[in-house]
């Protein structure tokens, strides 16, 4: 931390001595990106910061207004449900891809057929292979038919199934090259270039017609994502004028940067959540955690209010979570809040479970939230839970998860990327994660029943049983939301996306 502060001080002095040329006159916003992005593709590179670009380069048939809780037109102008498995869409006429090719039904049919093809290996295949067929009524009318009733069919069509230009995609020998050499979508942003090492350049699509302009702003003509993985380098570049904004900074660095001339720090609420989970099925060999009394003691030992206030970046904009979903998500409902902070009760539960002298445990944490996890561990140690934090990257975390070697873990989860309570349950309780929870029949039963319920109110009531059970058994637990903390030049304007209660995409940055 001293090194970072020294960097800030030195770079600030340099900036005062010779300020960089402003980019406002060029209408270009330059932001640092942590990840290497080799392509712009929701199918072949569905990770982190790439999504900040591809969600506004490509479009689905609809978009979702979280404020009003309804779907709004995008590539489809209207739709109607024919039966429980069939939805008919009228496609928007006059839309062109960024390369000038016309959009029509063939592009939808080709895209859905490609991502649903069993021979095409994609990481999140279940997002796409639920479709049985797409019927072409005419050039701008289709029917999408599911294999079975799917409560999230509309959401999947709006959020997950982004349309490609079939005329280009069909000709590519290596299909993943579409996001590398073409990346032609219909969205408000179009890709100028993408390079794993240097970053991404996107421009406003001035010919955009596939959606209400109020939902798809692009106040800056050009957005440039520059790959700067090192914190010191990011900070130095911001102060020296090499970039106009940096994100995901620590509270200490935010305070320091706020005092640098020509810079300010913006805090915005987000639908990222920090969640904490323990091995409830003794997969990892830490037998104590298989006892719900011990898990409850661990949870009740943590003063989340204090952690949020003092440790969580942008804590004043953070939300203390009571369940594993945000209320803005479709079908999100619970009736039992997470147990409250009570260290005395935590000690009593440990003794009752046969551990009066406490327990030992290892918590794996992704580096972005390591400070939060360390604060959680510090709270645990106050009641005799000797928690040790091990920082890891997401790849190592997934490997250890698959090997059954995780005792406890914290992850930052982008819940706003797909705001549906059914999706959140799938993230937390499907696949390899299920065995750590012992495949709880109440949770799994509610998930399976809700997955086929098309009535939103009924689906919410069904899912409430799963969310309540998670709180009761202390499985995956939501700790806090994780606000956006963005340091930027004072002439940059930062705001949430008009469609989302807690998401920011690169088209949302502009000038004051």
N, C-alpha and C positions, 0 to 999 in steps of 0.2 A: 504493500500500500504506500509506503514511503517513496518507493521508486516511481509509482504512478503520480503521486503528488508533485514530485520533483519534475517529472515530465510535463505536467500541466503548467507549473511555474515557468519552466524554461521555454516551453512553446508559446506561452502567453507573452513573455518578453519579446520573443521573436516576432510574434504577430503585431505587437505594438510598434516594433521597429520598422516593419514593412508589411502592411496588410495586403492580403492576396486580392487579386482581381475578383470582383463580385460576379456571380453567375446569373444574377437576376436579369441583367440586360440580355443574356443569351437564352433566357427562359428555360434554363437547364438546372434541375435539382440533382445533386450528386450525394448519394447515401452510401455508407459502408455496409457491406454484407459479410457475414461471418463465414458462410459456407461457399464452397466451390460449386458453381452451377454449370454443368456441362451441356444442359439442354433445358428448354422450356416445355415441359410435358407433365400433365397430371397423371399420365398412365405409366410412363417409364422413369419419371423422377419426381415422385409425389412426396417431397420432403420440404420441411421448414420454409426457408426464405424463398425458395422457388415458387411456392404457392402465392406469395405476395405479388408475383408477376403473372403467373399463368391463369389465375382466377379472373384477371381483367384483360387478358389477351384472348382467351377462349370463352365461349359461352355455352350454357345449357339451354334447354327449351324454355325454362322459366328461371326467375330469380325469386328469392324469398325476402319479404319485408318483415324483419323481426319486430319492428315497432308496432306494426298492425297485425302481425301474426297471419299473413296471407301471402300466397304466391302472386307474382306480378309477371307480365309478359316479357320475354326476351326474344329468342328465336321463334317461339310460338306466340301467336297473338291471342289465341283462345284454346280451350280444351274442355272436354266433358268426359265423365266416366260412363262407359257403356255398360260394364258389369264389374264384378269384383276384381277381375284380372285384366280388364281392357280399358285403356284411356285413348281417346281420339284427340289429335292435335291439328289445328290449323296453323301452318307455318307462315312466317312473315315473308312477304314478297319484296323483291327489290334489294335484298341484302347481298353484299359482296364480301368475299374473304379479302384479307389484306393484300393478297396478290392480284386481285381483280376478278377472280373467278366467281361465278354466281353460286349462291347457296340455294339448295332445294332438298327435297325428300331423299334423294340418293345419298347425300352426305350424311344424313342421320342414319339411314339404313346401313351404310358401309361402316360408319364409326361403331355402331352398336354390334354389328356382326364381328368386327375385328376384335374388340375388347372382350366379347363374350365367347370367342372361339377357344375351345379347350386346348388347342395346340399353342395358343399364345400365352406365354408365361408372364403373368403380371403379379406383383406382390399382393395387391388387394383385390383378388379375383372376385370375391363375393360381392363387391360393389357393382359388378357388371353382368355376372352370369345368371342372374335371376330372370332375365328376359328370355321368353320362349321364341318370339318372332316379332318383326316389325312389318306390318302390312302397308303397302303403298296404295293409297286411294287415288291420288293424282300427284302432280309435281309438288304440291304444297299442302297435302293432307296425308296424315299417316295414322295408323293405330298401333300402339305398343301393347303387346300381350305378354303378361307375366306367366311364369311356370305355375305359380300358386299365388294365393292372396298375400300381398306384401304391404304392410302398413306404411312402409317408408318409400313406396314406389315413386310418388311425386317428388319427395325430397331427393332421392337418388337421381332422378332425371334432371333436377335442377342444379344440384351441387356436384355430383360425381361424373355425370356423363356429358363431357364437353366435346363439342362437335369439331371434327377435322374436315379438311378439304379432300374429298374422296378422289378428285382428279389427280392430285399430287400424291396422296398417300398410296394409292394403288400402284403407282409406278416405282416406288422405292423398294429396292431389294432388301435393305435393312430398315424395317419400319420405324425403329426408334430414332432414325435420322430425321424424321419429320420435325421433331422438337429442336434439332440441332442445325439443320440446313434450310428449313422452311419456316416452321412455327407460325404458319398463317392461320389466324383465327378470324373472328368477326367482332371482337370486343373493342372497347374504347382505347386500348393500347395495342400497338403493333411493335414487333421486335425488329430492331435494326441489326443487332449483332448479339451473339452469346458466345462466351469463351470461358472455359473452366478457370483459367488463371487470372484474366483481367476483369471479367465480370459481364454485366448485361446492360445493353442500351435499349430503351423502349421509347417510342414516340406516340403522341396523341394521334388517334385515328380520326382525322377531320371528316371522314366520310361515314362515320358511325351512324347507323339508322336502326339498329336492332335492340331498342329499349328506350324507356323514358330517360331523357338527359338528366333529370334530377336524381336518378338512381345511379348514374354512371358518370360522375364528374371526371375531368382531367384538366385541372387549372394550369398545370405546367406543360409546356410543349414537349419537353424531353425529360426523362428520368434515367439516370445512370447509376447502376449498382456496381460499386468498386469493391473487389475482394480484399478485405483487410482483416485477417483473423486475429491479429494480436491487439490486445486492449491498448497498450502503450502507443502503438502505431496509429490506431483509430483516433485516440485523443489528440495526438500530435498533429495529425492531418486535419482534424476539425479546427483546431486553434490556428493552424498555419494557413487554412483556407483551401486545403486539398480536397475536402468534402464539405458538404453543407449540413450534414446531420449524421449522428450515430445513435444506435439503439441498444437496449439491454445493458445499461450501465449500472454500477453499484450505487447505493445511497451516498457513500463518501465521495465518489467521483462526481456524482450529480451535484452535490453541494459545492464542490470545488469549481466545477465548470460553470455553475451559475454566477460565479464571481468574476468570470473572464469577460473583458469588454467585448461587445458585439455578439455574445452568446446568451442563450437562455435555455432552460430545461422545461419541457412540457410533460405533465403527468396526465395520462388518460386511462380511464377504466378499460378493462379488457375481459374477454371471455376465455383467456388462458386460466387454467387452474393448476395449483400445486396439489397433487394427491399423494397420500402416504398409505402404504400397504404392508401387511405382515404375512408371513407364511403360516396360515391357519391350519395346514394339513400336515405339518412336520415333514415336508419334502426335503428341506435343507438340513435337517438334523437338529435344529434348535427346538427341542421338545416343548419347552415352556410356552412358546408362542402358539401352540396348538390349543391351549387352554384359553377360552374366551375371557376368563377373569383377568388373565395376564394381559391380553390385548386391550381390554378395557382400561386396565391400570396404565398401560403405556399411553393410551390416548388421553386419559384424564389427567396425566401428569403435565401436559403441555398448556401453558398460558398463551393461547393463540392471540389474544388481544394484545399482549405485550410484544409478541413476535411480529405481528402485523404493524404495530406502531413504530417499533424501533429497527426492525431488520428488513422487512419486505420493501423493496424499492417502490417508491410512490405509495407508501402505506395509507395515506389519506384517501386514496382512490381505490384501495383494495376492499374486497368484500369477504367478510368472514363466512365461509361456506358451511352450510348445515346439511347438505346432501351432495351427491355426485353429479348434479346437473344445475345449470342456471335456469331460472324461472322463465327466461325468454325462449328456451328451447321447447320445441313442440313435444307435448305429452310429458313434460317434467312435472312430477308431483311426489310429495312425500308427506307423511303425517307425524313422523317421529324425528325430531332434530338429533343431530350428533350429540353424544354425552358432553356435558359441560366440564370445564376445568375444575378439578377437585383433588388436589394432591393428597389430602388426608385419606380420602376414599381410595385413591390409587395405592397408597401404602397398605391399607386394610385388605384390598383385593389381592395384592401380592402375597401377603401373609396367609390369607385364606386359601390361596392356591398352592401353598407349600413353599413359598419363596420369601421368607421374612427378611432375608439378607439381599434381596434383589436378584437380578438376572444379568447376563451378558448378551449383547446382540450387536450385529453389524448392520448398518444402514448404507446401502449403495445409493448414491445421489449423482444425478447428472450435474456437470460443473456449473451450469447456469444458476442453479438454486442451491449450491453447496452451502452458502452462508445461512440460508433459511434452515436447511437440514441440520447444520451445526447448532443453531439456536434451539431447534427442537430437541436435539440430543442433550444439550445443556439442561433443558427443563427436565428431561427424563432422569438425568443423573441426580437431581435433587431428591428424588424419591427412591434411589437405589438401583435404578436401571442403568447399567453401565453400557451405554450405547457408544459405539465407535463408528464414525462416518468415513466411508471410502468413496472418493470422487471417481467417476467413471464417465466414459462417453456412451452415446446411445447404442453403438454397435456392441461394445463389451457388455452393456446391460442386457441386451437381447440374447447374447450368447449365454450369459450366466443364467438368465431366466429359463432358456431352453434346457440347460443342464441341471436345473433344479437346485442351484447354489445360492439363491437369494433368500436371506432371512427377513429382510425388510428393505423397502426402497421408496424413494421419492422421485417423482417425474413431473415435469411441466407439460400439461396436456392442452392442446389447442381446441377446446370444446366448441368454440365458435366457428370452426371450419366446417362443421356439419351439425347445426343446432337442432338435433332431434334426440330425445331421451332414449329412444331405442338404440340409436347408434352408440351413445355413451355406455349403455349396458353391454353392448357387444364388445366395446373396447376393453372394459374392465373385467368381463366375466366369460368371454369366449376364448377358444384356442388354448394355448399353453398356460394362460393365466388361470384358467378354470381349476386346474389341479391344486393350485396354492390355496384355493378356497374350499376344496373338498367337493366341488360340483354341487353346491347347496341346492337341494330340490325346490325350495321356495323361490330362490332367485331364478334358477333356470326355468322353472315352470312358468313364472310370470313373464319372463322374456319370450318364451315360446308361444304363450297364449297371446301376448300383446302384439307379436310380430304379424299376426293375421287379422287384427282388429282394425277396421277402417274408420270406425267412429272415434274421433279424437278424445272426447270426454271419457268414453269407456276405456280407451287405451291408457289414458292417464291414470285412471283408477287401478288398472291392472299393474302398471309399472310401479305405482306407489308401494305395492307389496314388496317388490324387489329392492327399491331404495330404502324402505324401512328395515328390511331384513339386513341389508348391508350395514346400516347404522347399529342395529341391535347386536350383530355378531362381530362388529369392528373388522370388516374385511378391507376393501379399498375405502379410504376416507378422504374427503376433500378438505384441505387445510385452509386455503385462501385463494382468492383470485390473484393474478400476477399482472399488475398494471403495466401499461407501456410507459417507459421512461426514456424520453428522447431528448438528447442535447442537440441544439441546432443554432444556426445563425439567427439573429433577431428578425430578419426579413422573411424567414420561412414560416409558413402557416401549417399547423398540423391539426387534423381533425379525424374523427371516426368516419367509417364508411357510411353513407346514407342508408344502406340496407341493413346494417348490423348494429347491435347494441354493444359490441365489444371487439370489432375487427378493424384493422387498418391495412389497406392495400397501397401499392406504390402510386396509384392514380389519385390518392387522397391528399398528396402533398402539393402545396402551392405557395403563393407569395402573398404577403400582407399588402 
